[in-house]
Every structure is written in structure tokens, then in C-alpha cells.
Amino acid sequence: MNKPELLKEIDAFQLRSGMSDYALGKAASNDGHLIRRLRETKMDPRLSTVAKIKGAMEQFERALENG
């Protein structure tokens, strides 16, 4: 997954969930600045970082579904 696709997925998730960049970064890798740095840099994220972010988003959405 390239960076623009990931950022689109993050933005869509944040619209649905109301979660901030800071909270998502904390949930994904205990780094509240992760998403801000991802937005600001020109480099693509590592596959492991993408997996952590996607995992955090999926976990949050499952928690919302289960009430």
C-alpha cells in the first residue's frame, strides 16, 4: 500500500470514528506523533507500520460494532 492510499484510508476512518491523529498513533504504536509525521514526510511507511495502523483501525471499528 502506498502512502496516498493509506492516508485516504486513515482520513475515512477518522471521519467515521472521530479519532484524532494523536489517538490513532498512540493506539497503533504508542506514538502519538506517528500519523502527523506520516502526513509530513515524503517517504512511504514501512509495511510493519502500515500493518500496525490498519490493525488499530480494525480493532477500534470492531469495538464499536460490538458496543
C-alpha positions, -999 to +999 in steps of 0.1 A: +000+000+000+014+034-009+013+064+013-016+083-005-038+052-003-030+048+034-037+084+041-071+082+023-080+051+044-069+069+076-089+100+067-120+079+060-116+061+093-112+093+112-144+107+097-163+076+108-147+073+142-138+108+152-104+096+163-076+122+162-042+116+146-027+116+181-051+089+194-046+067+163-009+069+165-010+060+202-033+031+195-012+018+166+023+021+181+022+040+213+035+071+193+011+100+193+031+117+166+031+088+142+003+100+119+014+136+119+049+125+108+034+102+082+015+132+068+045+155+068+072+132+053+077+123+017+088+087+024+064+057+023+058+040+056+073+005+063+050-024+058+051-031+095+039+004+103+011+001+078+001-032+095+001-015+129-021+014+118-045-008+099-047-032+129-055-003+153-083+010+130-098-025+126-097-031+163-114+002+171-141-005+145-147-040+159-151-025+193-177+000+180-196-028+163-196-049+195-208-020+216 
